[in-house]
């Protein structure tokens, strides 16, 4: 499935994107992706093109339910990788992919969550409970690990303005799903 970035890119950024292999095979293609990945990220960051909530997903502790009070970025640093240089490592590929494309979920699910958030600008706990059964069906049907799918829903809930407790409740429920 080919995805299209949901943020506007300049022509130069589009050219860098075309040089990046997001498959994460850790081969020569990944190595060739590092320079354009770093340039693309620096350009996006420099012009403020990355949605704030996508940045917060990595930098704010309450966006990481399993983080024990730390953000994803804190954990990255604790494991020996400086946050300032994270965009120079292959492990940054999934983060850049999220910055560019948003949550990796079916379009109808993205639309349903975003529509639910339109009424008052945020996704309420009540709306999350209403959407949880369809989210559970999607998590069970997707080919990737359940925990990865649950993480995509966590990202989506935050992007739709859910409070950390409500987003975490959704994530915890989805992590318990069984196929």
DAMOQUI-V28922 format. One record per backbone hydrogen bond with DSSP energy under -0.5 kcal/mol. NH is the residue of the N-H (numbers start at 1). CO is the residue of the C=O. If there is no record, write none. Layout:
BEGIN
{{NH	CO} {NH	CO}}
END
This chain:
BEGIN
{{6	100} {7	100} {14	10} {15	11} {16	12} {17	13} {18	14} {19	16} {20	17} {22	20} {24	21} {31	27} {32	28} {33	29} {34	30} {34	31} {35	31} {36	32} {37	33} {38	34} {39	35} {40	36} {41	37} {42	38} {43	39} {44	40} {45	41} {46	42} {47	43} {48	45} {49	44} {50	44} {54	51} {55	51} {56	52} {57	53} {58	54} {58	55} {59	55} {60	56} {61	59} {63	60} {64	61} {67	64} {68	65} {70	67} {73	58} {75	71} {76	72} {77	73} {78	74} {79	75} {80	77} {81	76} {82	80} {85	82} {86	83} {88	85} {89	86} {92	89} {93	90} {96	92} {97	93} {98	94} {99	95} {100	96} {101	97} {102	98} {105	103} {109	106} {110	106} {111	107} {112	108} {113	109} {114	110} {115	111} {116	112} {117	113} {118	114} {118	115} {119	115} {121	117} {123	160} {124	122} {128	124} {129	125} {130	126} {131	127} {132	128} {133	129} {135	131} {136	132} {137	133} {138	134} {139	135} {140	136} {141	137} {142	138} {149	145} {150	146} {151	147} {152	148} {153	149} {154	150} {155	151} {156	152} {157	153} {158	154} {159	155} {160	156} {161	158} {162	157} {167	163} {168	164} {169	165} {170	166} {171	167} {172	168} {173	169} {174	170} {175	171} {176	172} {176	173} {177	174}}
END
